């Protein structure tokens, strides 16, 4: 959303049959927008439409419609969501701004029943709410994975260090072999030159001469072919060395991949199926529960008169006894027909609303787990694919290396056969020689012995080159491995301190914002409200056993007042005024908003139900909150709206 924020795009909402809205088009500019109006003027309905456009399901369809829709045009993007009534309640579909609205529901959509606001008012555990978006199990899995990668890198580095210690001795041996090979080659060339220069000016019979010359020619050709075969063997050995180098790099990459067996992928998919079924069941149940709550709220408000009239028209029942026991404001219970105090039904409704919020929290936890499993599934699938590709490439390289080794083996066999043929030809020449040929034959014998010695030295040098090339290929990986290790260590440090940093930042943000607003709002005798981290655990996340519950600090809310005589004392949340409690809840939600960088993903912040705060303080509160979101939409009564700045955009009629 950064580009939208920078360009100052207007957001246009086209709303149809949402809440009490039949049809409306509302354009919201960046900055503060005030929805000014009395109750039942569709202000909250429009806020629900904004939430729905972001992917939230907490909205309703107009009573006389089966389907509602909201379309948001923002910059070059358009988001459309449709809400459809079913037998089990309202079901949303389409694409919203957010794939997961959990963070927005907690810290950006600050309507009356926002959980962060209510947690402060009720005195609930605040740390759990701030840390809810953080998947502690995922952090622990990432720590284990990083430690495994670090251990594998350490093993590789230890092996490389050991091989490096071997290298000087191997290089010295190679240098000695090279010198020996060069000496033998020089000696062989010298002997071959003497053979070539030698003239046979002797008198022998024509038959012996022709036969001897034929044998000598074949001997010379065989030696030439033998030299060619040696050159081919050397070329193939160099190719094999290059292939082994490439294979070593690919094998190292495959070894660095986290094990991701297919069984794990199947298990993740099965978990996803189960979680989605659980989410669907809980969502269906929540929708039915909301319908019951809504029906009872409408009944208490005086709607559905046909039902109450029908109940009251029944013959004398237990309701008559209730009439005599309770006097004053009463209503008719639609389940049993008795007359009871309205407060009793409202108390039951409060319990149902609390149960609904708990069920919603369960759904949000399941959604978070689904998102983590989807990420894990994709990572495992990607690892499996890459591992399969590397395995196939390694198999191809192994096949080529094996083929070339087979070629080398064939060439060596051919070399041996040629060497044997040289021996045979020398024997034949020896049988045909005369005394005058002794020197030439001795030269051929010497050359043959030098050939054998050269073959032995070159084979030993080839093997030594292979070993040194393998070590040098490993050493070339060292710098990359050291860099990888530094990255993994940095990742481990970040993972092991992430919970502590988030908790610390949450308390700091709350305390700083609370101090600012207490100075700005000027509540009498309220000195300070601040959060303290207590009972901080000594164990880090990575030291906790897999089956242990991961604990964090406790958040303790402190309230400091001063008496008329100047005495400072600590108070409790229960003794705050309704206005002070509401401001504290809003600041706590703002702390979560800042800690989790909600503004980077959610362009809108919504404020509603601020009636408990006086108009001047509302104006100061809105000015303070306006600094953070791209779009701040506030629903206010007309008299409260008049206290806000004139330059703020206003909407007074919706639908």
Order of alpha helices (4+ residues) and beta strands (2+ residues): alpha-beta-beta-beta-alpha-beta-beta-beta-alpha-beta-alpha-alpha-alpha-alpha-alpha-alpha-alpha-beta-beta-alpha-alpha-alpha-beta-beta-beta-alpha-beta-alpha-beta-alpha-beta
